[in-house]
Amino acid sequence: MMSYYEMCCKYKGQRVCITDKCGRKHVGTITHVTNTHVFIQPDSSEFGGFNYGYWGWGGYPIAFGFIAGLALASLFFW
């Protein structure tokens, strides 16, 4: 089975849907992956058109330990 780190590296630059352990869904493009976090640039509509550039990687971090599921967003949204 592929780890979340490997999946995030594989899907870098693609639009994904990440479900966290609290049940929230984060939809956006993976911009950067570290050993502990994946950085996701949310769709502009999620933040009212604002473009947040956290930590210089153009997205916000989600810890791998907090991820409950990850899938390509194109599988759920068309």
TIRO-2110 file (N, C-alpha, C; in Angstrom, 1 decimal):
// TIRO-2110
0.8, -1.2, 0.0, N, 1, A
0.0, 0.0, 0.0, CA, 1, A
0.9, 1.2, 0.0, C, 1, A
0.5, 2.2, -0.8, N, 2, A
1.3, 3.5, -0.9, CA, 2, A
1.0, 4.4, 0.3, C, 2, A
2.1, 5.0, 0.8, N, 3, A
1.9, 5.9, 1.9, CA, 3, A
1.3, 7.3, 1.4, C, 3, A
0.8, 8.1, 2.3, N, 4, A
0.3, 9.4, 1.9, CA, 4, A
1.5, 10.2, 1.4, C, 4, A
2.7, 10.1, 1.9, N, 5, A
3.8, 10.8, 1.3, CA, 5, A
4.0, 10.5, -0.1, C, 5, A
4.0, 9.2, -0.4, N, 6, A
4.2, 8.7, -1.8, CA, 6, A
3.1, 9.2, -2.7, C, 6, A
1.9, 9.1, -2.2, N, 7, A
0.7, 9.5, -3.0, CA, 7, A
0.8, 11.0, -3.3, C, 7, A
1.2, 11.8, -2.3, N, 8, A
1.3, 13.3, -2.5, CA, 8, A
2.4, 13.6, -3.5, C, 8, A
3.5, 12.9, -3.4, N, 9, A
4.6, 13.1, -4.4, CA, 9, A
4.1, 12.8, -5.8, C, 9, A
3.4, 11.7, -5.9, N, 10, A
2.9, 11.3, -7.2, CA, 10, A
1.9, 12.3, -7.8, C, 10, A
1.0, 12.8, -6.9, N, 11, A
0.0, 13.8, -7.4, CA, 11, A
0.4, 15.2, -7.3, C, 11, A
1.7, 15.5, -7.0, N, 12, A
2.1, 16.9, -7.0, CA, 12, A
1.8, 17.6, -8.3, C, 12, A
1.2, 18.8, -8.1, N, 13, A
0.8, 19.6, -9.3, CA, 13, A
-0.6, 19.3, -9.8, C, 13, A
-1.3, 18.3, -9.2, N, 14, A
-2.6, 17.9, -9.6, CA, 14, A
-3.6, 18.3, -8.5, C, 14, A
-4.9, 18.5, -8.9, N, 15, A
-6.0, 18.9, -8.1, CA, 15, A
-6.4, 17.6, -7.3, C, 15, A
-6.5, 17.7, -6.0, N, 16, A
-6.8, 16.6, -5.1, CA, 16, A
-7.9, 17.0, -4.1, C, 16, A
-8.5, 16.0, -3.5, N, 17, A
-9.4, 16.2, -2.4, CA, 17, A
-8.8, 15.4, -1.2, C, 17, A
-8.5, 16.1, -0.2, N, 18, A
-7.9, 15.5, 1.0, CA, 18, A
-9.0, 15.6, 2.1, C, 18, A
-9.3, 14.5, 2.7, N, 19, A
-10.2, 14.5, 3.9, CA, 19, A
-9.4, 14.3, 5.1, C, 19, A
-9.6, 15.3, 6.1, N, 20, A
-8.9, 15.2, 7.3, CA, 20, A
-9.6, 14.3, 8.3, C, 20, A
-9.0, 14.0, 9.5, N, 21, A
-9.6, 13.2, 10.5, CA, 21, A
-10.8, 13.8, 11.2, C, 21, A
-11.1, 15.1, 11.0, N, 22, A
-12.3, 15.7, 11.5, CA, 22, A
-13.4, 15.7, 10.5, C, 22, A
-13.2, 15.1, 9.3, N, 23, A
-14.2, 15.0, 8.2, CA, 23, A
-14.2, 16.2, 7.3, C, 23, A
-13.4, 17.2, 7.4, N, 24, A
-13.3, 18.3, 6.5, CA, 24, A
-12.6, 17.9, 5.2, C, 24, A
-13.1, 18.4, 4.1, N, 25, A
-12.5, 18.2, 2.8, CA, 25, A
-11.8, 19.4, 2.4, C, 25, A
-10.5, 19.2, 1.9, N, 26, A
-9.7, 20.2, 1.4, CA, 26, A
-9.4, 20.0, -0.1, C, 26, A
-9.9, 20.8, -1.0, N, 27, A
-9.8, 20.6, -2.4, CA, 27, A
-8.9, 21.7, -2.9, C, 27, A
-7.9, 21.3, -3.7, N, 28, A
-6.9, 22.2, -4.3, CA, 28, A
-5.8, 21.4, -4.9, C, 28, A
-4.7, 22.2, -5.3, N, 29, A
-3.6, 21.6, -6.0, CA, 29, A
-2.4, 21.4, -5.0, C, 29, A
-1.8, 20.3, -5.1, N, 30, A
-0.6, 20.0, -4.3, CA, 30, A
0.6, 20.9, -4.8, C, 30, A
1.1, 21.7, -4.0, N, 31, A
2.2, 22.6, -4.5, CA, 31, A
3.6, 22.1, -3.9, C, 31, A
3.6, 21.5, -2.8, N, 32, A
4.9, 21.1, -2.2, CA, 32, A
4.6, 19.9, -1.2, C, 32, A
5.6, 19.0, -1.1, N, 33, A
5.5, 17.9, -0.2, CA, 33, A
6.8, 17.8, 0.6, C, 33, A
6.7, 17.7, 2.0, N, 34, A
7.9, 17.5, 2.8, CA, 34, A
7.7, 16.1, 3.5, C, 34, A
8.6, 15.7, 4.3, N, 35, A
8.5, 14.4, 5.0, CA, 35, A
7.3, 14.4, 6.0, C, 35, A
6.8, 15.5, 6.4, N, 36, A
5.7, 15.5, 7.4, CA, 36, A
4.4, 16.2, 6.9, C, 36, A
4.5, 17.0, 5.9, N, 37, A
3.3, 17.8, 5.5, CA, 37, A
3.2, 17.8, 3.9, C, 37, A
1.9, 18.0, 3.5, N, 38, A
1.6, 18.3, 2.1, CA, 38, A
1.1, 19.7, 2.1, C, 38, A
1.5, 20.5, 1.1, N, 39, A
1.0, 21.9, 1.0, CA, 39, A
0.1, 21.9, -0.2, C, 39, A
-1.1, 22.5, 0.1, N, 40, A
-2.2, 22.5, -0.9, CA, 40, A
-2.6, 23.9, -1.1, C, 40, A
-2.7, 24.3, -2.4, N, 41, A
-3.2, 25.6, -2.8, CA, 41, A
-4.7, 25.4, -3.1, C, 41, A
-5.5, 26.0, -2.2, N, 42, A
-7.0, 25.8, -2.3, CA, 42, A
-7.5, 26.4, -3.6, C, 42, A
-8.6, 25.9, -4.1, N, 43, A
-9.3, 26.5, -5.2, CA, 43, A
-9.7, 27.9, -4.7, C, 43, A
-9.6, 28.9, -5.6, N, 44, A
-9.8, 30.3, -5.2, CA, 44, A
-11.2, 30.5, -4.6, C, 44, A
-12.2, 29.7, -5.0, N, 45, A
-13.5, 29.9, -4.5, CA, 45, A
-13.7, 29.5, -3.1, C, 45, A
-12.8, 28.7, -2.5, N, 46, A
-12.8, 28.3, -1.1, CA, 46, A
-12.6, 29.5, -0.2, C, 46, A
-11.8, 30.4, -0.6, N, 47, A
-11.4, 31.6, 0.2, CA, 47, A
-11.9, 32.9, -0.4, C, 47, A
-13.0, 32.8, -1.1, N, 48, A
-13.6, 34.1, -1.6, CA, 48, A
-12.7, 34.8, -2.6, C, 48, A
-11.8, 34.0, -3.3, N, 49, A
-11.0, 34.7, -4.3, CA, 49, A
-9.6, 35.1, -3.9, C, 49, A
-9.4, 35.0, -2.6, N, 50, A
-8.1, 35.4, -2.0, CA, 50, A
-7.1, 34.3, -2.3, C, 50, A
-5.8, 34.7, -2.6, N, 51, A
-4.8, 33.7, -2.9, CA, 51, A
-3.8, 33.7, -1.7, C, 51, A
-3.9, 32.8, -0.8, N, 52, A
-2.9, 32.7, 0.3, CA, 52, A
-1.6, 32.1, -0.1, C, 52, A
-0.5, 32.7, 0.2, N, 53, A
0.8, 32.1, -0.1, CA, 53, A
1.6, 31.8, 1.1, C, 53, A
1.1, 30.8, 1.9, N, 54, A
1.8, 30.5, 3.2, CA, 54, A
3.1, 29.8, 2.9, C, 54, A
4.1, 30.1, 3.8, N, 55, A
5.4, 29.5, 3.8, CA, 55, A
6.1, 29.5, 2.5, C, 55, A
5.8, 30.3, 1.5, N, 56, A
6.5, 30.4, 0.3, CA, 56, A
6.2, 29.3, -0.7, C, 56, A
5.3, 28.4, -0.4, N, 57, A
5.0, 27.3, -1.3, CA, 57, A
3.6, 27.4, -1.9, C, 57, A
3.0, 28.6, -1.7, N, 58, A
1.7, 28.8, -2.4, CA, 58, A
0.6, 27.9, -1.9, C, 58, A
0.6, 27.7, -0.6, N, 59, A
-0.5, 26.9, -0.1, CA, 59, A
-0.4, 26.8, 1.4, C, 59, A
-1.3, 26.0, 2.0, N, 60, A
-1.3, 25.8, 3.4, CA, 60, A
-0.9, 24.3, 3.7, C, 60, A
-0.3, 24.0, 4.9, N, 61, A
0.2, 22.7, 5.2, CA, 61, A
-0.9, 21.8, 5.8, C, 61, A
-0.9, 20.5, 5.5, N, 62, A
-1.7, 19.6, 6.2, CA, 62, A
-0.7, 18.4, 6.6, C, 62, A
-0.7, 18.1, 7.9, N, 63, A
0.2, 17.1, 8.4, CA, 63, A
-0.3, 15.7, 7.9, C, 63, A
0.6, 14.8, 7.5, N, 64, A
0.2, 13.5, 7.1, CA, 64, A
-0.5, 12.7, 8.2, C, 64, A
-0.2, 12.9, 9.4, N, 65, A
-0.9, 12.3, 10.5, CA, 65, A
-2.3, 12.7, 10.7, C, 65, A
-2.7, 13.8, 10.1, N, 66, A
-4.1, 14.4, 10.2, CA, 66, A
-4.9, 14.0, 9.0, C, 66, A
-4.3, 13.3, 8.0, N, 67, A
-5.1, 12.9, 6.8, CA, 67, A
-5.8, 11.6, 7.0, C, 67, A
-7.0, 11.6, 6.6, N, 68, A
-7.8, 10.3, 6.7, CA, 68, A
-8.0, 9.7, 5.3, C, 68, A
-7.9, 10.6, 4.2, N, 69, A
-8.1, 10.1, 2.9, CA, 69, A
-7.6, 11.1, 1.9, C, 69, A
-7.2, 10.6, 0.7, N, 70, A
-6.7, 11.4, -0.4, CA, 70, A
-7.1, 10.8, -1.7, C, 70, A
-7.6, 11.6, -2.6, N, 71, A
-8.0, 11.1, -3.9, CA, 71, A
-7.9, 12.3, -4.9, C, 71, A
-7.7, 11.9, -6.2, N, 72, A
-7.7, 13.0, -7.2, CA, 72, A
-9.1, 13.6, -7.2, C, 72, A
-9.1, 14.9, -7.2, N, 73, A
-10.4, 15.6, -7.2, CA, 73, A
-11.2, 15.4, -8.4, C, 73, A
-10.5, 15.1, -9.6, N, 74, A
-11.3, 14.8, -10.8, CA, 74, A
-12.2, 13.6, -10.7, C, 74, A
-11.9, 12.7, -9.7, N, 75, A
-12.8, 11.6, -9.6, CA, 75, A
-14.1, 11.9, -8.9, C, 75, A
-14.2, 13.1, -8.2, N, 76, A
-15.4, 13.5, -7.6, CA, 76, A
-16.0, 14.7, -8.1, C, 76, A
-15.2, 15.6, -8.8, N, 77, A
-15.8, 16.8, -9.3, CA, 77, A
-15.5, 16.9, -10.8, C, 77, A
-16.4, 17.3, -11.6, N, 78, A
-16.2, 17.4, -13.0, CA, 78, A
-16.5, 18.8, -13.5, C, 78, A
END
